[in-house]
Amino acid sequence: MAAIIRRDGVRSFVLFTVGGMELALPLDGVLEILRPPALVPIPLGPPSLEGLARRRGAVLPVIGLCRVLGLAGAGEGGADDEETKQGASQAARLLIVRHNGQPVGLLVDRVHGLSAVGDDRIAESGTADPSIDADLLAGAILAGDGRDGALILDPGPLIERQFADLGRGAAGIADFSGAPQPKTVAAVRQDEEQLVVLTVAEQEFALPVAAVREIVPVPEAVTRVPRARPHLLGMMTLRDALLPLVGLRELFGLDVPKGGSRGKVAVLRTAEGLVGVAVEDVREILRVPRERIDAVPPLMAREAEFEDMDGIARLGGGARLVPVLSAERLFRHGAGNGAGLGGLAQGREGEVAVAMDAGAERAEAFVVFRLAGADYGLPVAAVQEVLRQPDAVTPLPNAPDFVSGVTTLRGAVLPLVALRRLLRLPEGHGDVEGRGRVVVIAAGAARAGLLVDGMAGIVRLPDGAIGPAPVVSQAQHRLIRRIGALESAGERRMILLMDPAELLDMDQLADLLATV
């Protein structure tokens, strides 16, 4: 029986309900009691894992006690029991305990309060309800004097059964936080340009990846500047710094498409400081041979309206022509008509912005994509490009079930990995408007395409916003070792950071996942 701290013959407990069963935890072992926050699902964990929560800067796994104990949670009635479900959700609480130095959340249906219990009302676990494994109990509180009884849970063995590796060391974590990895045959070659393809008013434009600091969602609140020109949408904040926001649609004088909306902000490095450019979507990240980026035809190049273009990329054998914009000259577009930044981020303000960026906390960039409703990230240095999903895939005999097949990319064979199957996620859930993407990653000579729901953007995470991921299984620990916390546009996001080297180690990965 686990030790329960006693004071003057009285022991203090937190009393709560799970699946209609009265339970208790020693008060001294409970760090906090709070309403359940938003949870982020993490793959390759035990069935009892509800997800991850962030509390006071720490990331903690959350266990559903109903699942652990095999009980039906409150509000799990039929479809006609919505009112009960809503009430149960409002009554649910999270009990934070500590296991092997790691905070863990225990999700319960309802907390009744605290109770001081005398020694005479505490019995050994052998007298408890036989439907619960006695090894998970530290005893029982006997009913008496008009008070109900309760089973006393021992959180140690309960958590240990779910997460045998929780709190163990994280040796061997791959470090992608330093300078970009040395160039290899699978990295961007000198004769190629890496481009981000954006859409504005249903038209495609591209910017060099080197000029894009990050890509974030459009904030809900943008502060308009009085008497500003139409393309100067106003000011937004990005991690406590002011950022001028320019509408590329207005800057180019393009019509608003039906149902058109701005979904992303590309943050560009310019001589005038950081500038945010509002676009509809981020479609792809491509590697384009320089020979396929033609100069702007002389007849167009002499016109002021085209001086912001570095060239025109010929994609798909010339079927797609995508203008490549210059981040430096972009805001001189129509300068004679006063269509530049109009002083919004010029002069001393621009110099300060550049200085702030240069002296900011060390950060690393990630390509962030969506999968089953959650955000995942890969180091930009490991991502070769991001493509649309191919129409045809060639099956690969005797391959693991998470290998969808192979396709060709510029004459080379590219294996396609279905991340949903790899991470044991449900099929068809959380798809981003049906716009699947292939994230091509490379390490040395190895290369693979990851099938994901959609691209969320490019983000820069300061060192202080990246921490270790809880170890909920060895398979998860190999693939997802770090977690990033991003606050953008008033929204807190948790990004699961994946190790590309482990994703590319297919043989070892298949053997490891067979044990999950």
Buried (B, 14 or more C-beta within 10 A) or exposed (E): BBEBEBEEEEBBBBBBBBBEBBBBBBBEBBBEBEEBBEBBBBBBBBEBBBBBBBBEEEBBBBBBBBBBBEBEBBBBEEEEEEEBBEBBBEBBBBBBBBBBEBBBBBBBBBBBEEBEBBEEBBBEBEEBEEEBBBEBBBBBBBEEEEEEBBBBBBBBBBBBBBBEBBBBEEEEBBEBEEEBBEEEEBBBBEEBBBBBBBBBBEBBBBBBBEBBBBBBBBBEEBEEBEEBBEBBBBBBBBBEBBBBBBBBBBBBEBEEBEEBEBBBBBBBBBEBBBBBBBBBBBBBBBBBEEEBBEEBEEEEEEEEBBBBBBBBBBBEEEEEEBBBBBBBBBBBBBBEEEBBBBBBBBEEBBEBBBEEBEEEEEBBBBBBBBBBBBBBBBBBBBBBBBBEBBEEBEEBEEBBEBBBBBBEBEEEEBBBBBBBBBBEBEEEEBBBEEBBBBBBBBBEEBBBBBBBBBBBBBBBBBEEBBBBBBBBBBBBBBBBBBBBBBEBBEEEBBBBBBBBBBBBBBEEBBEBBEEB
